Amino acid sequence: MNALRFSRKHLGIPYIIFLSVFVILPLVLIVLYAFTDSEWHFTLNNFADFFLRSGNLKVLAISFGLALLTTVICILIAYPVAYVLAQSKLKASGIYLLLFILPMWINFVLRTAAVKELLYMLDGLGIYDVSENYFLSTIIGMVYDYLPFSILPIYTVLIKIDKSAIEASMDLGANPVQTFFRTTLPLSMPGIMSAVTMVFLPTTTTYVIADTLGNSKVTIIGNLIKTQFDAGTAESWHVGSAISLVLLVIIFASMLFSGKLNENDQKGGASKW
Amino acid sequence: MAEKIIELKNLVKTYDGTNVVDGINLYIRKGEFVTLLGPSGCGKTTTLRMIAGFETPDGGEVLLNGKNITDLPPYLRPVNTVFQRYALFPHLNVYDNVAYGLKLKTVTATYENKNGETITKKQRLSKKEIDERVSKALKMVDLEEFEKRDVTTLSGGQQQRIAIARAIVNEPEILLLDEPLGALDLKMRKDMQIELKEMHRKLGITFIYVTHDQEEALTMSDTIVVMNDGVIQQIGTPKDIYNEPKNAFVADFIGESNILSGTIVGKNKVRFINKDFDMVDDFPEGDKVDVVVRPEDIFIVSKGLGQADGKIIDSVFKGVHYEMTFKIGKTEILIQDTVERTVGEEVSIIIKPEDIHVMEKAVASNTYIGTITKRNTVEFGEGEFECDVTTLYPNSHLDEEGYLITEQGEKLDLTGTDVLVEVALDKIEIIDNEDDGDASGEIISIIYKGDHYQVIIRTPEEEEDFVVDTDYLWNENDKVSVKIKPEDIKLKLKEK
């Protein structure tokens, strides 16, 4: 009978199956494809092919530049918004928060299309020149799409900060500005870090926004991967997998780095993303 | 006598229309260890927070060394606080927590430059000085080796010590402590009490301590301020407060005590439990009073040899002493003695004159300002009660339409007239069901008075109190209603 006893361990089985099929297996396949040629012989040519083409490195730089800029702008806008919302004693602050995150509920392709229409409208009024500002348009679209994802984690951390820590800081002689930089900001680092993760990761790869708003003039690494997988030649899946793997390693490294930063800042602080 | 360092003048703080602190006047002398003592919700923490600057008073002033600091923000006040839940900074280690205030501090330095001019400028403390002061503070709380430790890895007691070190390192003029030992276990609390007292002696600064623990207050303080309902009940030394409680609330709150109803029957003579006792207090003859006797001040002797005979009906061993219940007539009296008497034994008790504390009855009767509604009803205490309005005018009567006809034949419409209403404590009936009585409220206090309970029922909106003497035990926080017979409502015209 013992063998049939249901233990808590068994609750994990569906999750393990899910992980194997949808996470581990694809990863293994990507690695397999990346290191082989169309004949399934081991090769490093896929990587050489990617790195030796100067255009590719430029795309990589643009992708990360775009993502970094979007992330910075998002945090700069999201932090004050989250701070004000968290501070406000208004009963309506929940509604304001809702207004900020409401766009999240609308399909993001639609949202991006709407931003495009809006920009063209401004173009029509002579305020904004779309054809001159594809890069800027892409950033506007990305910031708009990912702002809710940066407000929410920061807000959640801010409202959980112990009020008495803020009072203690004031009590010890810190004025409101000093209190913010010495206590509130360090204590909200976990929120900022998860906001960074929520924005940085998708913006490096989401080519839909770049395609729609950059009018295909702005190519990011996501486009590159898509082109490879769409090409359908014998080699293209292998090259595409190699690019994906490069991207994965870079993102993993950057997250490891920011995690370390966070750890130094936030001894014994809240959990990592 | 040392000079006054803090003075509170008519301090008021209101939350949602309720005065949490209701006109407090208090001064504290330099170097004193003062404790604000009271049950939760009595306004003691709010008072402390107004001294710290976290709350802005809705009325009154806070003076520091004679200067008005009511509107000064907390970071500009020379006071530091030890918080109830420590409030350490989780992102900083022990050293940085303690050094937090020092790193912000600026001192005015005066020196001569090359041209011989005297220059004064503000500068931060040097790293060396901060180091020295931090280690001195940590030494004071016995945690020298902990500088590099993460505060979240420390035990509750250690965190509390760090919180104290973080406050005293700034050498404040006043140290505020908000129930600092509340989260510690009994043994640790006792140790910390002694250490805090010792620290107070060494530092020589003023301590203002907030607690609901009467024993803690008695052990540590120079002066105790007993508070209830946002009002100061008594200010005095621990001995005064314990031996000479000013009213039944203080007596009930500070230690175990028997509170009995008595009458003054002569010079230095008071009658309670149907016997006359000698006492030292001097009250006018005929006064109705509350008599307070501490359980340890009652001696048990053999039947017939004492001042009052009765029976032991209960006995519980409490470690050092036995806690026994002595019954005489309807009255039960608590006695603590090291010698046990068996339950059922008939004994006699003796109370020395100096151990009988007599005080003015807290509330002799309920008084309200009411309004006459319709013919024969009066509205007060959020309820409408039937009454007899003809008592307002001698020899008057009501006509068929409900108008009052005075002795002189004058016809009066009393609707809307403001009157003073008086109801005796024992003339109010408490009803279990909230909707069955004429007015309803919540029981906020119960004090046992020997042969009856004194219950206070507070109405929800206007917070009017019904003080009721009853034989039955009710539960605090119960929602009940009250009923009063028309003949027990005494009306008086309000003087214009």
Boltz contact constraints between the chains, C-beta under 6 A:
constraints:
  - contact:
      token1: [A, 164]
      token2: [B, 83]
      max_distance: 6.0
  - contact:
      token1: [A, 164]
      token2: [B, 87]
      max_distance: 6.0
  - contact:
      token1: [A, 165]
      token2: [B, 87]
      max_distance: 6.0
  - contact:
      token1: [A, 165]
      token2: [B, 89]
      max_distance: 6.0
  - contact:
      token1: [A, 167]
      token2: [B, 54]
      max_distance: 6.0
  - contact:
      token1: [A, 168]
      token2: [B, 87]
      max_distance: 6.0
  - contact:
      token1: [A, 170]
      token2: [B, 74]
      max_distance: 6.0
  - contact:
      token1: [A, 170]
      token2: [B, 75]
      max_distance: 6.0
  - contact:
      token1: [A, 171]
      token2: [B, 74]
      max_distance: 6.0
  - contact:
      token1: [A, 171]
      token2: [B, 80]
      max_distance: 6.0
  - contact:
      token1: [A, 171]
      token2: [B, 81]
      max_distance: 6.0
  - contact:
      token1: [A, 172]
      token2: [B, 100]
      max_distance: 6.0
  - contact:
      token1: [A, 172]
      token2: [B, 101]
      max_distance: 6.0
  - contact:
      token1: [A, 173]
      token2: [B, 75]
      max_distance: 6.0
  - contact:
      token1: [A, 173]
      token2: [B, 101]
      max_distance: 6.0
  - contact:
      token1: [A, 173]
      token2: [B, 104]
      max_distance: 6.0
  - contact:
      token1: [A, 174]
      token2: [B, 75]
      max_distance: 6.0
  - contact:
      token1: [A, 174]
      token2: [B, 104]
      max_distance: 6.0
  - contact:
      token1: [A, 175]
      token2: [B, 75]
      max_distance: 6.0
  - contact:
      token1: [A, 186]
      token2: [B, 91]
      max_distance: 6.0
  - contact:
      token1: [A, 187]
      token2: [B, 91]
      max_distance: 6.0
  - contact:
      token1: [A, 266]
      token2: [B, 91]
      max_distance: 6.0
  - contact:
      token1: [A, 267]
      token2: [B, 150]
      max_distance: 6.0
  - contact:
      token1: [A, 268]
      token2: [B, 150]
      max_distance: 6.0
  - contact:
      token1: [A, 268]
      token2: [B, 152]
      max_distance: 6.0
  - contact:
      token1: [A, 269]
      token2: [B, 91]
      max_distance: 6.0
